[in-house]
Amino acid sequence: MKSLCIIIFISFLFGTNSLFVNAHGGGVSHEETKDGYFIDIGYQILPIAFEQIRFDFNTYIQENPEIEDIYTDVWVRISRDRELFFSGGIGKSFFGATGFTYAFPEEGTYEILARFQKDADVVVESSFTMEVLPEPNQNAHVNPYAAASVAFVLGSVVTFLLGRRKKQRSL
């Protein structure tokens, strides 16, 4: 009985975590070589309106990539048709990727500008456009959190009933 509970728990743990993991490795990136620097701006594939998307920013000297002290912060601007949606600075992180999470308010083509700075001096900047897809019909898909919760409850009920049945047989 304990082994069945452990199997259900492990299946739930690993099966649902894969639904929620997003990383630069699972996305795409805007890569550009400019003024002797390699610029890498990573983000998720297929950004959708009202859903959060993670942007990761990195740059290094093209001939000398092991030098890490290139920039201290990144100034980012997100705009569309002369309308500003986001503008702000992001400090370089000490651990992990330098970046932020953003949710686009509507579908359309946006311009993303990233200016890498060292204190007040501009090191290098890059811009690109990104197509944001419309929000999907909410009735057309299942919320992964709701599906995981239902699976957990059903697994718990089945485990409980099987445990009671086994106890009754042994008496």
C-alpha positions in Angstrom: 0.0 0.0 0.0 2.8 2.4 0.9 4.5 1.7 -2.5 1.2 2.6 -4.3 1.1 5.9 -2.4 4.7 6.7 -3.2 4.2 5.9 -6.9 1.1 8.2 -7.1 3.0 11.0 -5.3 6.1 10.7 -7.5 3.9 10.6 -10.7 2.1 13.7 -9.5 5.3 15.5 -8.5 7.2 14.9 -11.8 4.2 14.9 -14.1 2.9 18.3 -13.1 6.2 20.1 -12.6 7.0 19.7 -16.3 3.9 21.8 -17.1 5.1 24.8 -15.2 8.8 25.0 -16.1 9.9 27.7 -18.4 13.5 28.5 -19.2 15.7 30.2 -21.7 16.6 26.7 -23.0 13.0 26.1 -23.9 12.6 29.3 -25.8 14.2 31.4 -28.4 16.5 34.3 -28.4 17.4 37.4 -30.2 21.1 37.1 -30.9 23.1 39.9 -32.5 26.7 40.9 -33.0 27.1 44.7 -32.8 30.1 46.9 -32.1 32.3 44.0 -31.1 29.7 42.6 -28.6 27.6 39.5 -28.8 24.0 40.3 -27.5 21.7 37.5 -26.3 18.1 38.3 -25.3 16.3 35.1 -24.5 12.5 34.7 -24.2 9.8 32.0 -24.4 8.4 30.8 -27.7 5.1 32.2 -28.8 4.3 35.0 -26.3 0.6 35.3 -25.7 -1.4 38.3 -24.5 -2.0 38.5 -20.7 0.4 35.6 -20.1 3.7 36.2 -18.4 6.9 35.9 -20.4 10.5 35.9 -19.1 13.2 37.9 -20.7 16.9 37.2 -20.0 19.6 39.6 -21.0 23.3 39.0 -21.6 26.2 40.4 -23.6 29.9 39.9 -23.8 32.9 41.0 -25.8 32.9 38.8 -28.9 36.7 38.2 -28.9 36.9 37.8 -25.1 33.7 36.1 -23.7 35.2 35.2 -20.3 35.2 38.8 -19.2 32.0 39.2 -17.2 32.2 42.8 -15.9 30.8 44.3 -19.1 27.6 45.9 -17.9 26.0 46.9 -14.6 22.4 47.2 -15.7 20.1 47.0 -18.7 17.6 49.6 -19.7 14.6 48.1 -21.4 11.8 49.7 -23.4 8.7 47.9 -24.8 6.6 49.9 -27.2 4.1 49.5 -30.1 3.1 52.1 -32.6 4.6 55.0 -30.6 2.8 53.8 -27.5 5.0 53.0 -24.5 4.2 49.9 -22.5 7.3 49.5 -20.3 10.4 51.4 -19.7 12.9 50.8 -16.9 16.2 49.6 -15.7 17.1 46.1 -14.5 20.2 45.7 -12.4 22.6 42.9 -13.4 22.0 39.9 -11.1 24.8 38.4 -9.0 23.3 34.9 -9.4 21.4 33.5 -12.3 20.2 35.3 -15.4 19.6 39.0 -15.5 16.0 39.6 -16.6 12.4 40.2 -15.7 8.9 38.8 -16.3 6.3 40.8 -18.3 2.8 40.2 -19.5 1.8 41.9 -22.7 -1.6 43.6 -22.4 -2.8 42.8 -25.9 -1.8 41.1 -29.1 0.2 42.8 -31.7 3.8 43.6 -32.9 6.0 45.1 -30.2 9.4 46.6 -30.3 11.8 45.5 -27.6 14.9 47.7 -27.0 17.7 46.7 -24.6 20.5 49.1 -23.8 23.3 47.5 -21.8 25.0 50.2 -19.6 28.0 50.3 -17.4 27.0 52.8 -14.7 26.0 55.9 -16.8 27.8 54.9 -20.0 26.1 53.0 -22.9 28.0 49.8 -23.7 25.8 48.5 -26.6 22.1 48.4 -27.4 19.9 46.2 -29.6 16.2 46.2 -30.6 13.9 43.7 -32.3 10.3 43.1 -32.9 8.1 40.5 -31.3 4.7 39.2 -32.4 2.4 38.6 -29.4 -0.5 36.2 -30.1 -4.1 36.8 -29.0 -5.3 35.4 -25.7 -6.7 31.9 -26.4 -10.4 31.1 -25.8 -10.5 30.3 -22.1 -13.0 27.5 -22.7 -10.8 25.8 -25.3 -8.1 24.6 -22.9 -7.7 23.1 -19.5 -5.9 25.0 -16.8 -2.9 22.9 -15.8 -3.3 23.7 -12.1 -6.9 22.6 -12.2 -6.0 19.4 -14.0 -3.2 18.6 -11.6 -5.5 19.3 -8.6 -8.2 17.0 -9.9 -5.6 14.2 -10.6 -4.2 14.5 -7.1 -7.7 14.3 -5.5 -8.7 11.3 -7.6 -5.4 9.6 -6.8 -5.9 10.2 -3.1 -9.5 8.9 -3.2 -8.4 5.7 -5.1 -5.5 5.2 -2.7 -7.8 5.6 0.3 -10.5 3.2 -1.1 -7.9 0.5 -2.0 -6.4 0.8 1.5 -9.8 0.3 3.2 -10.6 -2.6 0.9 -7.3 -4.3 1.7 -7.8 -3.8 5.5 -11.3 -5.3 5.3 -10.0 -8.4 3.5 -7.3 -9.0 6.1 -9.8 -8.9 9.0 
